[in-house]
């Protein structure tokens, strides 16, 4: 046993004693729950995700497993726990990585399989599950180069944890390669899945529609971008008089400001906040309706990319098979846009070329449709097929009790 692990275990045991004393005095419910001093329901499969983001991305997998097995979901945060409880599954705060805590938690839950979402590594949890003969799996695993370098300095801890995994589905090829280099057995590799793309991949793209072909959506725009979009749309209308515009601003509280900009340019428009949904120009200044606008437009400019905001996700327009235009500022989604650009599914533009690209694509709806379906194909490929993974996890869990 590595000295680093022995030191970690000893420190965790000492800390646990102090926390148990605190729980007995103040009796804070959240601390008692994390120390497994409250009832833990039995489950066939224990699924753990850090918080809301991780659990939301894994929801399609969690719900599928819950159809055949009893599932217990744990999270490190109250918001994550409460969200999972709303899905109809048992949910608890995750047990702390301490010897006594894990003994109590596992003695009550008695899982036949433990699944971690993304990449949380807890040495004592890993060993406790192995001691009970409980298979362990990880889905949507990701590991940055920086994190991999840190773990490489602790081979006595990371290698045993990876070696105990019965299955791992990585989010991307680079993460998979890093995990293999740190000690993941090649036999544990499962088909890659990007969990965050499973939900958009479930969207059914709209059927081809001439009305959609003649609609430009400017999605999630920021201050400084609306004027450029209006320039492009106005110029394109000289060539294509029936081209519509949906201007879906990122922050609805800017609705009056953008409406004034349209009025200054003499552009008649309707506002969604006033209950409107048609017209040649629609200012979409509400929340929660982006799917509706993506489904209504064959050509989409994704905002936050002409001004330096890092860009917004391309996967929602890709889910709806929109042809995608984007600016040069893409730090939030550089890899995603690189894949879409490379597949001919998205086109980079700047303030000067935006006009030409809108004119060109509005005049060639077949090309725009090809781009849209290419974007959808990239999304489906990157998301992966969860069916095989779900089947494998069910096999690891065995028959439900």
C-alpha angles and dihedrals in degrees: 000000000000116000090230090058093047091051091047092050094048093049091048092051092051092048091049092059091054093048092049089054090050091049091051092052104040096020095207105185096220092054092047089051093051090048090052090240089133129067116287117200120234116252141177093218127029111202120189129193127168098236146315098318097051095043093046091054091050096045095105090055093044093050092047092051091046089061091067106022140034107261130201115194122199130188136181092230135058091230091054092048094048093047092053091047087059090061091067096255127118109263135188140164109269118263115252117251095258129122100240094040092054093046091054095043096048094042088060102035096040094189120194091205135019120206125189121200114225115336120325112144118196113176099202093044089052093050095043091053091047091050089056092047092244114154115235128209137177126207130194088013116184131176125181122219090250093052091046090054090052093049090047087068089059104049092152090064106034100042096057091047092051091043091059094057114111091193140006128186110194125210094223141004094255093055090048092052092049092050092049090051090053094053110283109150111242088226089065094061114118128185111292119255131183098210094195089063097051094085096050089043089061091062114105110226116234120256119258109283129177090216089056091048089060096051126092118198121200101198127201095349124183134208109294094030101073093066091053092048091050090050090053095045093047091051092046091051089064087063098031110029093183096057110126127204130213110191106197105184120205095231115039091200086074090063096108091047093052092042088055090051090054091048092050088057092048093245113151110219146164127229125224090209087064091054097262123137107170143048132097091287123031120187103209100203100159136091130245100027104093093113088059092054094046089052090051099053132061094193121051133185109198112217133218087060105085089052116044101266097122094252130264131258117295093195097084094057088041089054089057093045095246122163103243131221121183141171128239099266104089107138093132094055106015095138093047094051090044090058093046094046090049091053093050089247097116134034125211116224139175131203090280101045098040092086094051094048094049091049092047097048094041087055095048108046091169090061091047090051091050090053091049094052090044088055090051090050091053090050093050092048094049094044093051128202112292094193096084091045093050090050091051093049091050090052091051090050093049124204115344117252 
